[in-house]
Amino acid sequence: MADKLDEVARADALAQLEGWTPVDGRDAISKSYGFSDFNDAFAWMTKVADVAEEMNHHPEWFNVWNRVDVTLSTHDAGGLTKLDIALAKRMDELAER
């Protein structure tokens, strides 16, 4: 199991991530991605799903047309871990393509 990030590690990690913000009332981060249409949003979700399976770490997400809202937290650790930061970075990389 991954260990929760302490306050310093969390702040350092968030400083490296563009557009990710802490979730009120949870030890989690979130971001909203916008795409040109539903097909682009769904294609991105499919790529992320492959990465998530490889990492055995799955996002909470919600999709409406061209928008995907994502929340990351490691449930078995009870909060934010390095796994969440790694997945957030991969999601951002895949959104840039």
C-alpha positions in Angstrom: 0.0 0.0 0.0 1.2 3.5 -0.8 1.8 6.0 2.0 -0.2 9.2 2.3 1.8 12.4 1.4 2.6 14.7 4.3 1.8 18.4 4.0 5.2 19.4 2.6 5.2 16.6 0.0 1.6 17.4 -1.0 2.4 21.1 -1.5 5.5 20.2 -3.5 3.5 17.8 -5.7 0.7 20.3 -6.3 3.3 23.0 -7.3 4.4 20.6 -10.1 0.8 20.0 -11.4 -1.0 22.6 -13.5 -4.7 23.0 -12.8 -5.0 20.4 -10.1 -6.6 21.7 -6.8 -7.2 20.2 -3.4 -10.8 18.9 -2.8 -12.6 20.5 0.1 -13.3 18.1 2.9 -11.2 15.3 1.4 -7.6 14.3 1.1 -7.8 14.4 -2.7 -7.1 16.6 -5.8 -9.3 17.4 -8.8 -9.1 18.8 -12.2 -11.6 19.5 -15.1 -10.4 18.7 -18.6 -12.1 20.2 -21.7 -12.0 18.6 -25.1 -13.3 19.6 -28.5 -16.2 17.1 -28.4 -17.4 13.9 -26.9 -15.3 11.7 -29.1 -12.1 13.4 -28.0 -13.1 13.3 -24.4 -13.9 9.6 -24.6 -10.7 8.8 -26.5 -8.7 10.5 -23.8 -10.6 8.5 -21.1 -9.8 5.3 -23.0 -6.1 6.1 -23.0 -6.2 7.0 -19.3 -8.0 3.7 -18.6 -5.1 1.8 -20.1 -2.6 3.7 -17.9 -4.8 3.3 -14.8 -5.0 -0.5 -15.3 -1.2 -0.7 -15.7 -0.8 1.3 -12.5 -3.6 -0.6 -10.8 -4.8 2.8 -9.7 -8.1 4.1 -10.9 -9.6 7.7 -11.0 -13.0 8.9 -9.9 -14.3 10.7 -13.0 -17.4 12.2 -14.5 -18.0 12.9 -18.2 -20.5 15.1 -19.9 -20.1 15.7 -23.6 -16.6 17.4 -23.9 -15.7 17.7 -20.2 -14.2 15.2 -17.9 -14.0 16.0 -14.2 -11.4 13.9 -12.3 -10.8 13.3 -8.6 -7.7 11.4 -7.4 -7.2 9.9 -4.0 -5.8 6.5 -2.9 -8.7 4.9 -1.1 -6.8 2.2 0.7 -4.2 4.7 2.0 -7.0 7.1 3.0 -5.7 10.1 1.0 -3.3 11.5 -1.5 -0.2 9.4 -2.4 2.6 9.4 -5.0 0.3 7.1 -7.1 -2.2 10.0 -7.4 0.5 12.4 -8.4 2.0 10.0 -11.0 -1.5 9.4 -12.5 -2.2 13.1 -12.6 1.0 13.7 -14.5 0.1 11.0 -17.0 -3.4 12.4 -17.5 -1.9 15.8 -18.2 0.6 14.3 -20.7 -2.2 12.4 -22.5 -4.4 15.5 -22.7 -1.6 17.5 -24.4 -1.5 15.1 -27.3 
